[in-house]
Amino acid sequence: MTGAPAPPPLPPVTTIDEYGRAEFILGKYCGLGLTLVVNVTVLVTDISEFAVVNEAFGEMFPVEPPARMVMQVPLPLGLLISVGCVAIVESA
């Protein structure tokens, strides 16, 4: 990961990288895994890339996938995709 935006068209690895970043942040900073994710929001600059996003989503969430929303929006800094998620944990 360089932090630099990926050039178009959206390659599958870019989409997987975005889901992987979400998984990394949940694990490293929250001690959580993807199994606790209940909602995913995916923002893309080109909705025609939905099939790529959908395939990556299926790979990251093969069992009991969370709700998701995919929207085409203009993204800053030349980004092609942005992924956000909500995870639920029980209080101790």
VOKEFI-22380 format. One record per atom (N, C-alpha, C, O): residue number from 1; atom name; x, y, z. Coordinates in nm, 2 decimals. Each point is the difference from the previous one (the first is absolute). Example, Ala and Ser with C-alpha at 12.3 -4.5 7.8 and 13.67 -1.06 7.14 Angstrom:
! VOKEFI-22380
{1, N, {1.32, -0.57, 0.78}},
{1, CA, {-0.09, 0.12, 0.00}},
{1, C, {0.09, 0.12, 0.00}},
{1, O, {0.10, 0.00, 0.07}},
{2, N, {-0.14, 0.11, -0.14}},
{2, CA, {0.09, 0.11, 0.00}},
{2, C, {-0.08, 0.11, 0.08}},
{2, O, {0.05, 0.11, 0.01}},
***
This chain:
! VOKEFI-22380
{1, N, {0.08, -0.12, 0.00}},
{1, CA, {-0.08, 0.12, 0.00}},
{1, C, {0.09, 0.12, 0.00}},
{1, O, {0.08, 0.02, 0.09}},
{2, N, {-0.10, 0.07, -0.19}},
{2, CA, {0.07, 0.12, 0.00}},
{2, C, {-0.08, 0.12, 0.05}},
{2, O, {0.06, 0.11, 0.03}},
{3, N, {-0.19, -0.12, -0.03}},
{3, CA, {-0.08, 0.11, 0.04}},
{3, C, {-0.04, 0.08, -0.12}},
{3, O, {-0.08, 0.09, 0.01}},
{4, N, {0.14, -0.12, -0.13}},
{4, CA, {-0.03, 0.08, -0.12}},
{4, C, {-0.13, -0.06, -0.07}},
{4, O, {-0.02, -0.12, 0.01}},
{5, N, {-0.06, 0.20, -0.07}},
{5, CA, {-0.12, -0.05, -0.07}},
{5, C, {0.04, -0.09, -0.11}},
{5, O, {0.11, 0.01, -0.06}},
{6, N, {-0.19, -0.11, 0.04}},
{6, CA, {0.02, -0.10, -0.11}},
{6, C, {-0.05, 0.06, -0.13}},
{6, O, {-0.10, 0.07, 0.00}},
{7, N, {0.17, -0.10, -0.12}},
{7, CA, {-0.04, 0.05, -0.12}},
{7, C, {-0.12, -0.08, -0.05}},
{7, O, {-0.02, -0.11, 0.03}},
{8, N, {-0.07, 0.17, -0.11}},
{8, CA, {-0.12, -0.07, -0.06}},
{8, C, {0.05, -0.10, -0.11}},
{8, O, {0.11, 0.02, -0.05}},
{9, N, {-0.18, -0.13, 0.02}},
{9, CA, {-0.12, -0.04, 0.06}},
{9, C, {0.03, -0.06, 0.14}},
{9, O, {0.11, -0.04, 0.03}},
{10, N, {-0.22, 0.02, 0.04}},
{10, CA, {0.02, -0.05, 0.14}},
{10, C, {0.04, -0.15, 0.00}},
{10, O, {-0.09, -0.09, -0.03}},
{11, N, {0.21, 0.05, 0.06}},
{11, CA, {0.04, -0.14, 0.00}},
{11, C, {-0.05, -0.07, 0.13}},
{11, O, {-0.02, 0.07, 0.10}},
{12, N, {-0.01, -0.20, -0.11}},
{12, CA, {-0.05, -0.07, 0.12}},
{12, C, {0.09, 0.02, 0.12}},
{12, O, {-0.05, 0.01, 0.11}},
{13, N, {0.18, -0.01, -0.13}},
{13, CA, {0.09, 0.01, 0.12}},
{13, C, {-0.03, 0.13, 0.07}},
{13, O, {0.02, 0.01, 0.13}},
{14, N, {-0.05, 0.10, -0.20}},
{14, CA, {-0.03, 0.13, 0.07}},
{14, C, {-0.12, -0.02, 0.09}},
{14, O, {0.00, 0.05, 0.11}},
{15, N, {-0.11, -0.11, -0.16}},
{15, CA, {-0.12, -0.02, 0.08}},
{15, C, {0.03, -0.09, 0.12}},
{15, O, {-0.04, 0.03, 0.11}},
{16, N, {0.12, -0.14, -0.13}},
{16, CA, {0.04, -0.09, 0.11}},
{16, C, {0.08, 0.08, 0.10}},
{16, O, {-0.01, -0.02, 0.12}},
{17, N, {0.10, 0.11, -0.17}},
{17, CA, {0.08, 0.08, 0.09}},
{17, C, {-0.08, 0.08, 0.09}},
{17, O, {0.03, 0.02, 0.12}},
{18, N, {-0.14, 0.04, -0.17}},
{18, CA, {-0.09, 0.09, 0.08}},
{18, C, {-0.07, -0.08, 0.10}},
{18, O, {0.00, 0.04, 0.12}},
{19, N, {-0.05, -0.16, -0.15}},
{19, CA, {-0.06, -0.08, 0.10}},
{19, C, {0.10, -0.05, 0.10}},
{19, O, {-0.02, 0.00, 0.12}},
{20, N, {0.14, -0.03, -0.17}},
{20, CA, {0.11, -0.04, 0.09}},
{20, C, {0.04, 0.11, 0.10}},
{20, O, {0.03, -0.03, 0.12}},
{21, N, {-0.03, 0.15, -0.16}},
{21, CA, {0.03, 0.12, 0.09}},
{21, C, {-0.10, 0.00, 0.11}},
{21, O, {0.03, 0.03, 0.11}},
{22, N, {-0.16, -0.05, -0.15}},
{22, CA, {-0.11, 0.00, 0.10}},
{22, C, {0.03, -0.11, 0.11}},
{22, O, {-0.01, 0.02, 0.12}},
{23, N, {0.04, -0.13, -0.18}},
{23, CA, {0.03, -0.12, 0.09}},
{23, C, {0.12, 0.03, 0.09}},
{23, O, {0.00, -0.03, 0.12}},
{24, N, {0.11, 0.09, -0.17}},
{24, CA, {0.12, 0.04, 0.07}},
{24, C, {-0.04, 0.10, 0.12}},
{24, O, {0.04, -0.02, 0.11}},
{25, N, {-0.11, 0.12, -0.15}},
{25, CA, {-0.04, 0.10, 0.10}},
{25, C, {-0.08, -0.06, 0.11}},
{25, O, {0.02, 0.03, 0.12}},
{26, N, {-0.12, -0.11, -0.16}},
{26, CA, {-0.09, -0.06, 0.11}},
{26, C, {0.09, -0.09, 0.09}},
{26, O, {-0.02, 0.00, 0.12}},
{27, N, {0.11, -0.08, -0.18}},
{27, CA, {0.08, -0.09, 0.08}},
{27, C, {0.11, 0.08, 0.09}},
{27, O, {0.00, -0.03, 0.12}},
{28, N, {0.07, 0.12, -0.18}},
{28, CA, {0.11, 0.06, 0.07}},
{28, C, {-0.04, 0.10, 0.10}},
{28, O, {0.05, 0.00, 0.12}},
{29, N, {-0.15, 0.08, -0.15}},
{29, CA, {-0.04, 0.11, 0.09}},
{29, C, {-0.12, -0.03, 0.09}},
{29, O, {-0.02, 0.06, 0.10}},
{30, N, {-0.06, -0.16, -0.14}},
{30, CA, {-0.12, -0.03, 0.07}},
{30, C, {-0.01, -0.14, 0.05}},
{30, O, {-0.08, -0.04, 0.08}},
{31, N, {0.18, -0.05, -0.12}},
{31, CA, {0.00, -0.14, 0.04}},
{31, C, {-0.12, -0.08, -0.05}},
{31, O, {-0.05, -0.09, 0.07}},
{32, N, {0.00, 0.13, -0.19}},
{32, CA, {-0.12, -0.06, -0.05}},
{32, C, {0.03, -0.07, -0.14}},
{32, O, {0.11, 0.03, -0.05}},
{33, N, {-0.20, -0.11, 0.01}},
{33, CA, {0.02, -0.06, -0.13}},
{33, C, {-0.12, 0.03, -0.09}},
{33, O, {-0.10, 0.06, 0.04}},
{34, N, {0.11, -0.10, -0.17}},
{34, CA, {-0.11, 0.02, -0.09}},
{34, C, {-0.13, -0.06, 0.03}},
{34, O, {-0.10, 0.04, -0.05}},
{35, N, {0.10, -0.15, 0.13}},
{35, CA, {-0.12, -0.07, 0.04}},
{35, C, {-0.10, 0.09, 0.08}},
{35, O, {-0.11, -0.02, 0.01}},
{36, N, {0.17, 0.13, 0.05}},
{36, CA, {-0.09, 0.09, 0.07}},
{36, C, {-0.05, 0.12, -0.08}},
{36, O, {-0.07, 0.09, 0.05}},
{37, N, {0.11, -0.08, -0.17}},
{37, CA, {-0.05, 0.10, -0.09}},
{37, C, {-0.14, -0.02, -0.04}},
{37, O, {-0.04, -0.11, -0.05}},
{38, N, {-0.05, 0.21, 0.07}},
{38, CA, {-0.14, -0.01, -0.03}},
{38, C, {-0.04, 0.09, -0.12}},
{38, O, {-0.11, -0.02, -0.06}},
{39, N, {0.19, 0.11, 0.02}},
{39, CA, {-0.03, 0.09, -0.11}},
{39, C, {0.13, 0.05, -0.07}},
{39, O, {0.09, 0.03, 0.07}},
{40, N, {-0.09, -0.03, -0.20}},
{40, CA, {0.11, 0.05, -0.08}},
{40, C, {-0.05, 0.10, -0.10}},
{40, O, {-0.10, -0.02, -0.07}},
{41, N, {0.17, 0.13, 0.06}},
{41, CA, {-0.04, 0.10, -0.10}},
{41, C, {0.12, 0.02, -0.09}},
{41, O, {0.12, 0.02, 0.04}},
{42, N, {-0.14, -0.04, -0.17}},
{42, CA, {0.10, 0.00, -0.10}},
{42, C, {-0.03, 0.12, -0.09}},
{42, O, {-0.11, 0.00, -0.06}},
{43, N, {0.20, 0.09, 0.05}},
{43, CA, {-0.01, 0.11, -0.09}},
{43, C, {0.10, -0.02, -0.12}},
{43, O, {0.12, -0.02, 0.02}},
{44, N, {-0.17, 0.03, -0.14}},
{44, CA, {0.08, -0.02, -0.12}},
{44, C, {-0.02, 0.12, -0.10}},
{44, O, {-0.11, 0.07, 0.00}},
{45, N, {0.21, -0.04, -0.08}},
{45, CA, {-0.01, 0.11, -0.09}},
{45, C, {-0.07, -0.05, -0.13}},
{45, O, {-0.04, 0.08, -0.08}},
{46, N, {0.03, -0.21, 0.06}},
{46, CA, {-0.05, -0.06, -0.13}},
{46, C, {-0.09, -0.12, 0.04}},
{46, O, {0.06, -0.11, 0.03}},
{47, N, {-0.19, 0.12, -0.03}},
{47, CA, {-0.09, -0.11, 0.04}},
{47, C, {0.01, -0.12, -0.10}},
{47, O, {-0.04, -0.10, 0.04}},
{48, N, {0.10, 0.13, -0.15}},
{48, CA, {0.01, -0.12, -0.10}},
{48, C, {0.10, -0.10, 0.06}},
{48, O, {0.02, -0.11, -0.05}},
{49, N, {0.06, 0.15, 0.15}},
{49, CA, {0.09, -0.09, 0.07}},
{49, C, {-0.07, -0.09, 0.11}},
{49, O, {0.07, -0.06, 0.08}},
{50, N, {-0.20, 0.07, -0.08}},
{50, CA, {-0.07, -0.07, 0.11}},
{50, C, {0.03, -0.15, 0.01}},
{50, O, {0.01, -0.06, 0.11}},
{51, N, {0.01, -0.01, -0.23}},
{51, CA, {0.03, -0.14, 0.00}},
{51, C, {0.13, -0.03, 0.08}},
{51, O, {0.01, -0.10, 0.07}},
{52, N, {0.09, 0.18, -0.09}},
{52, CA, {0.13, -0.01, 0.07}},
{52, C, {-0.02, 0.02, 0.15}},
{52, O, {0.05, -0.08, 0.08}},
{53, N, {-0.13, 0.18, -0.04}},
{53, CA, {-0.03, 0.02, 0.14}},
{53, C, {-0.07, -0.11, 0.06}},
{53, O, {0.03, -0.05, 0.11}},
{54, N, {-0.13, 0.00, -0.19}},
{54, CA, {-0.09, -0.11, 0.05}},
{54, C, {0.08, -0.13, 0.02}},
{54, O, {-0.01, -0.07, 0.10}},
{55, N, {0.10, 0.04, -0.19}},
{55, CA, {0.09, -0.12, 0.01}},
{55, C, {0.09, 0.01, 0.12}},
{55, O, {0.01, -0.09, 0.08}},
{56, N, {0.05, 0.21, -0.06}},
{56, CA, {0.09, 0.02, 0.12}},
{56, C, {-0.08, -0.01, 0.13}},
{56, O, {0.04, -0.06, 0.10}},
{57, N, {-0.16, 0.11, -0.10}},
{57, CA, {-0.09, 0.00, 0.12}},
{57, C, {-0.03, -0.15, 0.03}},
{57, O, {0.01, -0.04, 0.12}},
{58, N, {-0.04, -0.04, -0.22}},
{58, CA, {-0.02, -0.14, 0.03}},
{58, C, {0.12, -0.08, 0.05}},
{58, O, {-0.02, -0.09, 0.08}},
{59, N, {0.14, 0.13, -0.12}},
{59, CA, {0.12, -0.06, 0.05}},
{59, C, {0.03, 0.04, 0.14}},
{59, O, {0.04, -0.08, 0.08}},
{60, N, {-0.07, 0.20, -0.04}},
{60, CA, {0.03, 0.05, 0.13}},
{60, C, {-0.11, -0.05, 0.10}},
{60, O, {0.03, -0.01, 0.12}},
{61, N, {-0.15, -0.01, -0.17}},
{61, CA, {-0.11, -0.04, 0.09}},
{61, C, {-0.07, -0.12, -0.06}},
{61, O, {-0.11, 0.01, -0.05}},
{62, N, {0.18, -0.13, 0.05}},
{62, CA, {-0.06, -0.11, -0.06}},
{62, C, {-0.12, -0.06, 0.07}},
{62, O, {-0.08, -0.07, -0.06}},
{63, N, {0.07, 0.09, 0.19}},
{63, CA, {-0.11, -0.06, 0.08}},
{63, C, {-0.07, 0.12, 0.07}},
{63, O, {0.06, 0.08, 0.06}},
{64, N, {-0.19, -0.08, -0.06}},
{64, CA, {-0.08, 0.10, 0.06}},
{64, C, {0.05, 0.14, -0.03}},
{64, O, {0.04, 0.07, 0.10}},
{65, N, {-0.04, -0.03, -0.22}},
{65, CA, {0.05, 0.14, -0.03}},
{65, C, {-0.09, 0.11, 0.06}},
{65, O, {-0.12, -0.02, 0.02}},
{66, N, {0.18, 0.13, 0.02}},
{66, CA, {-0.07, 0.11, 0.05}},
{66, C, {-0.08, 0.07, -0.10}},
{66, O, {0.02, -0.02, -0.12}},
{67, N, {-0.11, 0.11, 0.16}},
{67, CA, {-0.07, 0.09, -0.09}},
{67, C, {0.10, 0.09, -0.07}},
{67, O, {0.11, 0.03, 0.06}},
{68, N, {-0.14, 0.01, -0.18}},
{68, CA, {0.10, 0.09, -0.06}},
{68, C, {-0.08, 0.10, -0.09}},
{68, O, {-0.11, -0.03, -0.05}},
{69, N, {0.18, 0.14, 0.02}},
{69, CA, {-0.05, 0.10, -0.09}},
{69, C, {0.12, 0.04, -0.09}},
{69, O, {0.11, 0.02, 0.05}},
{70, N, {-0.13, -0.02, -0.18}},
{70, CA, {0.10, 0.04, -0.10}},
{70, C, {-0.06, 0.12, -0.07}},
{70, O, {-0.11, -0.01, -0.06}},
{71, N, {0.19, 0.12, 0.06}},
{71, CA, {-0.05, 0.12, -0.07}},
{71, C, {0.11, 0.06, -0.08}},
{71, O, {0.12, -0.01, 0.03}},
{72, N, {-0.16, 0.07, -0.15}},
{72, CA, {0.10, 0.07, -0.08}},
{72, C, {0.00, 0.15, 0.05}},
{72, O, {-0.10, 0.06, 0.01}},
{73, N, {0.22, -0.02, 0.02}},
{73, CA, {0.02, 0.14, 0.05}},
{73, C, {0.13, 0.05, -0.05}},
{73, O, {0.09, -0.08, -0.03}},
{74, N, {-0.07, 0.21, 0.02}},
{74, CA, {0.13, 0.06, -0.02}},
{74, C, {0.09, -0.01, 0.12}},
{74, O, {-0.05, 0.04, 0.11}},
{75, N, {0.17, -0.10, -0.12}},
{75, CA, {0.08, -0.01, 0.12}},
{75, C, {0.12, 0.09, -0.01}},
{75, O, {0.04, 0.03, -0.11}},
{76, N, {0.01, 0.02, 0.22}},
{76, CA, {0.12, 0.09, 0.00}},
{76, C, {0.13, -0.07, -0.04}},
{76, O, {0.01, -0.12, 0.01}},
{77, N, {0.09, 0.20, -0.04}},
{77, CA, {0.14, -0.04, -0.02}},
{77, C, {0.01, -0.11, -0.11}},
{77, O, {0.10, -0.08, 0.01}},
{78, N, {-0.19, 0.06, -0.10}},
{78, CA, {0.01, -0.10, -0.10}},
{78, C, {-0.03, -0.14, 0.04}},
{78, O, {0.03, -0.09, -0.07}},
{79, N, {-0.09, 0.08, 0.19}},
{79, CA, {-0.03, -0.13, 0.05}},
{79, C, {-0.11, -0.07, -0.09}},
{79, O, {-0.08, 0.08, -0.06}},
{80, N, {0.08, -0.21, 0.05}},
{80, CA, {-0.10, -0.07, -0.08}},
{80, C, {-0.10, -0.07, 0.09}},
{80, O, {-0.11, -0.03, -0.05}},
{81, N, {0.15, 0.00, 0.17}},
{81, CA, {-0.09, -0.08, 0.09}},
{81, C, {0.03, 0.04, 0.15}},
{81, O, {0.11, 0.03, 0.03}},
{82, N, {-0.21, -0.03, 0.05}},
{82, CA, {0.01, 0.02, 0.14}},
{82, C, {-0.10, -0.09, 0.07}},
{82, O, {-0.11, -0.01, -0.04}},
{83, N, {0.16, -0.06, 0.14}},
{83, CA, {-0.08, -0.10, 0.07}},
{83, C, {-0.01, 0.04, 0.15}},
{83, O, {0.10, 0.03, 0.06}},
{84, N, {-0.22, -0.03, -0.01}},
{84, CA, {-0.02, 0.03, 0.14}},
{84, C, {-0.09, -0.12, 0.06}},
{84, O, {-0.08, -0.05, -0.07}},
{85, N, {0.10, 0.02, 0.20}},
{85, CA, {-0.08, -0.10, 0.05}},
{85, C, {-0.04, 0.03, 0.15}},
{85, O, {0.06, 0.08, 0.06}},
{86, N, {-0.17, -0.15, -0.02}},
{86, CA, {-0.05, 0.01, 0.14}},
{86, C, {0.01, -0.14, 0.06}},
{86, O, {-0.05, -0.10, -0.06}},
{87, N, {0.11, 0.09, 0.17}},
{87, CA, {0.01, -0.13, 0.07}},
{87, C, {-0.07, 0.02, 0.14}},
{87, O, {0.01, 0.10, 0.06}},
{88, N, {-0.08, -0.21, -0.02}},
{88, CA, {-0.07, 0.01, 0.13}},
{88, C, {0.07, -0.10, 0.10}},
{88, O, {0.03, -0.11, -0.04}},
{89, N, {-0.01, 0.16, 0.16}},
{89, CA, {0.06, -0.08, 0.10}},
{89, C, {-0.09, 0.01, 0.13}},
{89, O, {-0.06, 0.10, 0.02}},
{90, N, {0.06, -0.21, 0.05}},
{90, CA, {-0.07, 0.01, 0.13}},
{90, C, {0.09, 0.07, 0.10}},
{90, O, {0.12, -0.02, 0.01}},
{91, N, {-0.19, 0.09, 0.08}},
{91, CA, {0.08, 0.07, 0.11}},
{91, C, {0.03, -0.11, 0.10}},
{91, O, {-0.07, -0.09, 0.03}},
{92, N, {0.19, 0.11, 0.03}},
{92, CA, {0.05, -0.09, 0.10}},
{92, C, {-0.06, 0.03, 0.14}},
{92, O, {0.03, -0.07, 0.10}},
***
